[in-house]
């Protein structure tokens, strides 16, 4: 499973970072970006879905390889 943050949609609420700092990080403005090339480590699929569901801008999505 991989996730992708659409940096154009991200408004810097940082909810994803507060819920899953092991999957995303934020820049100095609070805008999120995925870690590890977006690859979700085993056992963290539920956490990935949580940040997708909690993004108010719908800026995070699952991408197919």
C-alpha positions as CSV (number, residue, x, y, z in Angstrom):
1,X,0.0,0.0,0.0
2,X,1.2,3.5,-0.8
3,X,-0.2,6.9,0.0
4,X,0.3,10.2,-1.8
5,X,-0.3,13.7,-0.4
6,X,-1.5,16.2,-3.0
7,X,0.6,19.2,-1.9
8,X,-1.7,21.6,-3.9
9,X,-4.7,20.6,-1.8
10,X,-2.9,20.4,1.6
11,X,-3.8,23.5,3.7
12,X,-1.5,22.7,6.6
13,X,-3.9,21.5,9.2
14,X,-1.4,18.8,10.2
15,X,-4.1,16.4,11.4
16,X,-2.3,13.6,9.4
17,X,0.9,14.3,11.2
18,X,-0.7,14.3,14.6
19,X,-2.3,10.9,13.8
20,X,0.5,9.2,11.9
21,X,3.9,10.8,12.2
22,X,5.4,7.6,11.1
23,X,3.7,8.0,7.7
24,X,3.9,11.7,7.0
25,X,5.9,14.7,8.0
26,X,5.2,18.4,7.6
27,X,7.3,21.3,6.3
28,X,7.8,24.6,8.0
29,X,4.4,25.8,6.9
30,X,2.6,22.7,8.2
31,X,2.1,21.2,4.8
32,X,2.3,17.4,4.7
33,X,4.4,15.1,2.6
34,X,4.7,11.4,2.7
35,X,7.6,9.5,4.2
36,X,9.4,6.5,2.6
37,X,8.1,7.4,-0.8
38,X,4.6,6.9,0.4
39,X,5.1,3.2,1.2
40,X,3.0,2.2,4.2
41,X,4.9,-0.3,6.4
42,X,3.2,-3.6,7.3
43,X,0.7,-3.2,10.1
44,X,0.1,0.5,9.4
45,X,-2.7,0.2,6.8
46,X,-5.3,1.2,9.4
47,X,-3.3,4.3,10.3
48,X,-3.0,5.2,6.7
49,X,-6.8,4.9,6.2
50,X,-7.3,7.0,9.4
51,X,-5.3,10.0,8.0
52,X,-7.1,9.7,4.6
53,X,-10.5,9.8,6.4
54,X,-9.5,12.7,8.6
55,X,-7.9,15.0,6.0
56,X,-10.4,18.0,5.7
57,X,-9.0,18.8,2.3
58,X,-9.1,15.3,0.9
59,X,-5.4,15.7,0.1
60,X,-4.3,12.2,0.9
61,X,-5.1,9.1,-1.2
62,X,-4.1,5.5,-1.8
63,X,-2.1,5.0,-5.0
64,X,-1.9,1.8,-6.9
65,X,1.5,0.6,-8.2
